[in-house]
Amino acid sequence: MRLWASQAEVEADERDGLTSSEREELAALRRENRRLREDVGILKRATAFFAKETR
């Protein structure tokens, strides 16, 4: 119950913190960031593999 009250204060701009929509956006950005980091890792390994194959 206390968490709901404090979140309501944040939503009403009476207290510092992230609003619900900001929390959702942050979570989505973190998921996207994780996926992009995985993609970069895959591309680095593929680049190393193909560089080795062409020698």
Helices and strands as residue ranges (DSSP letters): H 2-11, H 20-53
